[in-house]
């Protein structure tokens, strides 16, 4: 697993929906990313987000890597209460 540095966070994005609420299948090319994911790992300088939390992040944030997506802590808009 990748260990992020500085103020970076490693996120596993949620899978996009493949069906509408009424059951209609959505083709892969038409599916939109949810911009919600689970935090897999955080850098030492990250204070507000913890491993295992689900977060909502910016649409244009970060870079895709094998393990998920690396984003800055400032690209997180909110943490979900579960």
C-alpha positions in Angstrom: 0.0 0.0 0.0 1.2 3.5 -0.8 2.1 5.7 2.2 1.2 9.4 1.4 3.5 12.2 2.4 3.0 15.9 3.6 -0.8 16.6 3.6 -1.8 13.8 1.3 -4.5 11.2 1.8 -5.0 7.8 0.0 -8.6 7.1 -0.8 -10.5 4.2 -2.3 -13.3 5.8 -4.3 -16.7 4.3 -4.1 -17.9 2.4 -7.2 -20.2 4.5 -9.5 -23.9 3.4 -9.6 -24.6 1.0 -12.5 -28.4 1.3 -12.1 -30.9 4.1 -11.6 -33.3 4.0 -8.7 -36.0 2.7 -11.0 -33.7 -0.2 -12.2 -32.5 1.1 -15.6 -28.9 -0.1 -16.3 -26.4 2.7 -17.0 -23.6 2.0 -19.5 -20.1 2.2 -18.2 -19.2 5.3 -20.3 -22.2 7.2 -19.0 -21.6 6.4 -15.3 -20.4 9.3 -13.1 -18.0 9.0 -10.3 -19.4 9.6 -6.9 -16.5 11.7 -5.4 -17.1 9.8 -2.2 -14.5 7.3 -0.9 -13.0 5.6 2.1 -9.7 6.8 3.5 -7.1 4.0 3.3 -4.0 5.8 4.6 -3.0 9.3 5.7 0.3 11.2 5.9 1.7 12.3 9.3 0.8 16.0 8.8 -3.0 15.2 8.2 -5.0 16.3 11.3 -8.7 16.3 10.4 -9.2 13.0 8.5 -8.5 9.6 9.9 -8.1 6.2 8.3 -11.4 4.3 7.7 -13.6 7.5 7.4 -15.8 8.1 4.4 -15.2 11.4 2.8 -16.6 13.7 0.1 -13.9 15.2 -2.1 -13.4 17.6 -5.0 -14.2 16.3 -8.5 -10.8 17.4 -9.9 -8.7 16.3 -6.9 -5.7 14.2 -6.8 -4.1 11.5 -9.0 -5.2 8.0 -9.6 -2.8 5.2 -8.4 -3.0 1.4 -8.2 -4.4 1.5 -4.7 -7.0 4.2 -5.3 -6.5 8.0 -5.4 -4.2 10.4 -3.7 -5.6 13.8 -2.8 -4.7 16.7 -0.5 -6.4 17.1 2.8 -7.7 20.5 1.6 -9.6 18.7 -1.2 -11.9 17.0 1.3 -15.2 18.8 1.6 -16.6 16.8 4.4 -16.6 13.5 6.5 -19.7 11.3 6.6 -21.2 10.4 10.0 -22.1 6.8 9.9 
